[in-house]
Amino acid sequence: MTPPNTARRRETSRRAILTAAFDLLQEIDYAKVSIEGIAARAGVGKQTIYRWWPSKGAVILEAFLLLSEGAEGEPIRLPDTGDLAADLTEVLRATVAELTDPRYEPPMRALATEIAHDPKLAAAYHERLDGPLREAKRERLRSAQQAGQLAEDIDLDIAADMIWGPLFRRWLHRSGPLTTDYADRLVATALDGLRPRGSRQ
């Protein structure tokens, strides 16, 4: 008789938990989502969840990473066609689409809430998502800098904050409509101030 494949069973349970967490966020307010509720939806005991994740926020982070982007592993890369404005416009438009997607907005807002109060979760978020994404932003801006499209002396981290920061702030605070037109104007305004002196349009 073939013994049960415990690794497969663990992976099946893990995916069931993450799917349950993601689905519950589409149905009820984040404040009402609980480890007990996730366990009941997934058909596992809550101790199974605590064996793998220390908190509800950690489950949500894992669910978002797995179900929105697929398995981790490949490095994040931004498009680099040589046209910085076009590439950034493409990326920011895609970001607007994701932030306003009803499937992904609830878990992203839940993560923003938890990260603000949980330093360990914030560190995990930076290590697994925000850090690699920030490096991809720096790399794309560095490429433009080397091509003479950006000033040689700009701080690439500050430049990334100038381009992406207003988008996330508007989304997080619900301070205005998040549209592709806003993304386009954001790119144009940021790049006009970042171009080498004497070549601003």
C-alpha positions as CSV (number, residue, x, y, z in Angstrom):
1,M,0.0,0.0,0.0
2,T,1.4,3.4,-1.0
3,P,1.9,5.7,2.1
4,P,0.1,9.1,2.0
5,N,2.0,11.9,0.4
6,T,2.3,14.3,3.4
7,A,4.1,17.0,1.4
8,R,1.2,17.1,-1.1
9,R,-1.4,17.1,1.6
10,R,0.4,20.0,3.3
11,E,0.6,22.0,0.0
12,T,-3.1,21.3,-0.6
13,S,-4.0,22.5,2.9
14,R,-1.8,25.6,2.5
15,R,-3.4,26.6,-0.8
16,A,-6.9,26.0,0.6
17,I,-6.1,28.3,3.5
18,L,-4.7,31.1,1.3
19,T,-7.6,30.8,-1.2
20,A,-10.1,30.9,1.7
21,A,-8.4,34.1,3.1
22,F,-8.4,35.7,-0.3
23,D,-12.1,34.8,-0.9
24,L,-13.3,36.0,2.5
25,L,-11.8,39.4,1.8
26,Q,-14.1,39.7,-1.2
27,E,-17.1,39.0,0.9
28,I,-16.7,40.7,4.3
29,D,-14.9,43.6,5.8
30,Y,-11.3,42.9,6.8
31,A,-12.1,43.6,10.5
32,K,-14.5,40.7,10.4
33,V,-12.1,38.2,8.9
34,S,-10.6,35.9,11.6
35,I,-8.3,33.0,11.7
36,E,-11.2,30.9,12.9
37,G,-13.2,32.0,9.8
38,I,-10.4,31.3,7.4
39,A,-9.9,27.8,9.0
40,A,-13.6,27.0,8.7
41,R,-13.7,28.1,5.1
42,A,-10.5,26.1,4.3
43,G,-11.7,23.0,6.2
44,V,-8.7,22.9,8.6
45,G,-8.1,23.5,12.2
46,K,-7.0,27.0,13.3
47,Q,-3.8,25.4,14.8
48,T,-2.8,24.4,11.3
49,I,-2.8,28.0,10.3
50,Y,-0.9,29.1,13.4
51,R,1.7,26.4,12.6
52,W,2.6,28.2,9.4
53,W,1.7,31.8,10.0
54,P,2.0,34.0,13.1
55,S,-0.9,36.3,12.4
56,K,-3.9,37.0,10.2
57,G,-1.8,39.7,8.4
58,A,0.9,37.1,7.5
59,V,-1.8,34.9,5.9
60,I,-3.1,37.8,3.9
61,L,0.4,38.7,2.6
62,E,1.1,35.1,1.6
63,A,-2.4,34.9,-0.1
64,F,-1.8,38.1,-2.0
65,L,1.6,37.0,-3.2
66,L,0.5,33.5,-4.3
67,L,-2.9,34.4,-5.8
68,S,-2.2,37.7,-7.4
69,E,1.2,37.1,-8.9
70,G,1.7,33.3,-8.8
71,A,4.7,31.6,-7.3
72,E,7.7,33.7,-6.2
73,G,11.1,33.2,-7.7
74,E,11.6,35.3,-10.9
75,P,13.1,38.7,-10.3
76,I,10.8,41.7,-10.9
77,R,11.7,43.7,-14.0
78,L,10.1,46.8,-15.4
79,P,9.8,47.3,-19.2
80,D,12.9,48.9,-20.7
81,T,12.2,49.9,-24.4
82,G,14.5,52.9,-24.2
83,D,11.5,55.2,-24.0
84,L,11.3,56.1,-20.3
85,A,8.1,58.0,-20.4
86,A,6.3,55.2,-22.3
87,D,7.6,52.6,-20.0
88,L,6.7,54.4,-16.8
89,T,3.2,55.2,-18.3
90,E,2.7,51.5,-19.0
91,V,3.7,50.5,-15.5
92,L,1.7,53.2,-13.7
93,R,-1.4,52.4,-15.8
94,A,-1.0,48.8,-14.8
95,T,-0.6,49.8,-11.2
96,V,-3.9,51.8,-11.4
97,A,-5.6,48.8,-12.8
98,E,-4.4,46.6,-10.0
99,L,-5.2,49.0,-7.2
100,T,-8.7,49.5,-8.5
101,D,-9.3,45.8,-9.3
102,P,-12.1,44.6,-6.9
103,R,-10.3,41.3,-6.5
104,Y,-7.1,42.8,-5.3
105,E,-8.0,46.1,-3.6
106,P,-9.4,44.4,-0.4
107,P,-6.3,42.3,0.4
108,M,-4.0,45.3,-0.4
109,R,-5.9,47.6,1.9
110,A,-5.9,44.9,4.6
111,L,-2.1,44.6,4.2
112,A,-1.7,48.3,4.4
113,T,-3.7,48.3,7.7
114,E,-1.7,45.4,9.2
115,I,1.7,46.7,8.1
116,A,1.1,50.0,9.9
117,H,0.7,48.1,13.2
118,D,3.0,45.1,12.8
119,P,6.7,45.7,12.4
120,K,7.4,42.0,11.7
121,L,4.8,41.9,9.0
122,A,6.2,45.2,7.6
123,A,9.7,43.6,7.4
124,A,8.3,40.5,5.6
125,Y,6.4,42.7,3.2
126,H,9.5,44.7,2.4
127,E,11.7,41.6,2.0
128,R,9.2,39.7,-0.2
129,L,7.5,42.4,-2.3
130,D,8.3,46.0,-1.7
131,G,12.1,45.6,-1.6
132,P,12.3,43.6,-4.9
133,L,9.9,46.0,-6.6
134,R,11.8,49.0,-5.4
135,E,15.0,47.5,-6.8
136,A,13.3,47.0,-10.1
137,K,12.2,50.7,-10.1
138,R,15.8,51.8,-9.3
139,E,17.2,49.6,-12.0
140,R,14.9,51.1,-14.7
141,L,15.7,54.6,-13.6
142,R,19.4,53.8,-13.5
143,S,19.2,52.6,-17.1
144,A,17.5,55.9,-18.1
145,Q,20.2,57.8,-16.1
146,Q,22.9,56.0,-18.0
147,A,21.2,56.8,-21.3
148,G,21.3,60.5,-20.4
149,Q,17.5,60.7,-19.9
150,L,17.7,61.6,-16.3
151,A,20.1,63.9,-14.4
152,E,23.3,62.1,-13.3
153,D,23.1,63.4,-9.7
154,I,19.5,62.5,-8.8
155,D,18.8,60.1,-5.9
156,L,17.1,57.1,-7.5
157,D,15.1,56.2,-4.4
158,I,13.8,59.8,-4.1
159,A,13.0,59.7,-7.8
160,A,11.0,56.5,-7.4
161,D,9.1,58.0,-4.5
162,M,8.3,61.1,-6.6
163,I,6.9,58.9,-9.4
164,W,5.0,56.2,-7.5
165,G,4.4,57.9,-4.2
166,P,1.5,60.2,-5.2
167,L,-0.3,57.3,-6.8
168,F,-0.2,55.2,-3.7
169,R,-1.0,58.1,-1.4
170,R,-4.1,59.0,-3.5
171,W,-5.2,55.3,-3.4
172,L,-4.6,54.9,0.3
173,H,-6.2,58.1,1.4
174,R,-9.0,58.0,-1.2
175,S,-8.1,61.6,-1.9
176,G,-9.1,61.7,-5.5
177,P,-10.0,59.5,-8.5
178,L,-7.4,56.9,-9.5
179,T,-7.4,57.0,-13.3
180,T,-5.1,56.4,-16.2
181,D,-5.2,60.1,-16.9
182,Y,-3.9,60.8,-13.5
183,A,-1.1,58.3,-14.0
184,D,-0.2,59.9,-17.3
185,R,0.0,63.4,-15.8
186,L,2.0,62.1,-12.9
187,V,4.6,60.6,-15.2
188,A,4.8,63.7,-17.3
189,T,5.1,66.0,-14.3
190,A,7.7,63.9,-12.6
191,L,9.9,63.5,-15.6
192,D,9.8,67.1,-16.5
193,G,11.4,67.9,-13.2
194,L,13.9,65.0,-13.4
195,R,15.3,65.6,-16.9
196,P,18.8,67.0,-17.1
197,R,18.9,70.8,-17.0
198,G,18.6,72.4,-20.4
199,S,16.5,69.5,-21.9
200,R,13.2,70.1,-20.0
201,Q,10.2,70.3,-22.3
